[in-house]
Amino acid sequence: MEVNEWRKTIGEMVREHMRSPEIEFYFSVKMNKPRAQLMITQLGLFIRHRRDCWALVSANCPVMAIKQAILQHEYGEVIKDQFSDYGHLHLIIRQAEKLGLTPQEVLDTEPIVTTTATLYAWAWLTHAKSWIEGLAALTVTEWTNDDRLLKDIGGGHSTRMAKRWTEDMGIAWRDMPNFVAHSQADEEHSDMFLPFLEKYATGEKEQMALNAVQESLDLFALYREGVARAMEEIPLN
């Protein structure tokens, strides 16, 4: 498939994922500070774990241009970009501070069971499977933040969750730096690896890549449903 065909095919898979019962349930859970603390700290674990997974894909991949693209992607995530001079984990810490959490509390967060299971699964997927499958599996997780793709069904994850935080807790958009950054940065990230799928995910590898996309979306559904159920166990009032 050419780039536009990849964009359309993966885009439809992501739209179906965002309309799934698991994701609808996730966005339906009312927020208070303790629930938001759980959500943002589990997200911090997810973001830290992405760094390991991208490194695994790079280690498996022999294509220098892809290694360079991954390093470009990770420089913004780990070092600095237009949203932070300290990497995107710092955005999580800043946003968590608005909920009364200290940086150390964010860093010392323990994963809930479903977070542990899904992070193990993403690590296995990006280590044990081919680099093409790993690349496809990781890049699609960025697509769930793409407002261009998802605007007509409520927006991407960061936009929808920011609305939930504002409606339920009165937190201003400017006080949610992680959501602000990822509602914008992941649009660029959604596009940057498509040319490599066009060039290398050909023949039987095309379906392998699409299967990996679906596996990753299924893991995302499990991860977010687990977070939602854990939040729901915290009393709202």
C-alpha angles and dihedrals in degrees: 000000000000122000094267091051091050090049092051095044097047090040092059091048090053093047090052090049092052090052093050121118091246094056094041088053091049092055093043095064111105116235135231128160098272091049092046090049090057092046096049095044093050087049088053089057090049092051093049090049091053088067091060092046095050089049090053092052091049091050091052095045121087095191111104094201090058092047088053092049091050091050090049090050093047095046089067092043097046109022113025145306138165091297101049140009090212106047132266097290085067088060089057090050092049092048092046090053088065086062094051098262124136122226090249091054089055093048093046095050116137117220120243114236097265092048090053092049096048095045090052089050094051090048091052092046093053094042106038101033127066120286090246090058091045092049092050092046094052100041093055092060087067091054093068087072095051109117091185090064098036106032095109092054097048103288134270126315097272094048095046095045091047089056089051092051091049095047096044103033105018093238113160122236091243090059093059101069096163092055092044092052098045095046085064110024095053092060088067091040091053090062104037100081099040094091089057092052089051091051102039109021094075134135112000090351089069093068091041089057093047091049089052090051090054093045090053093049089050089053090049090053090051092046094050095042088053091052090048094051091047090050091049090057089062110086112252095213 
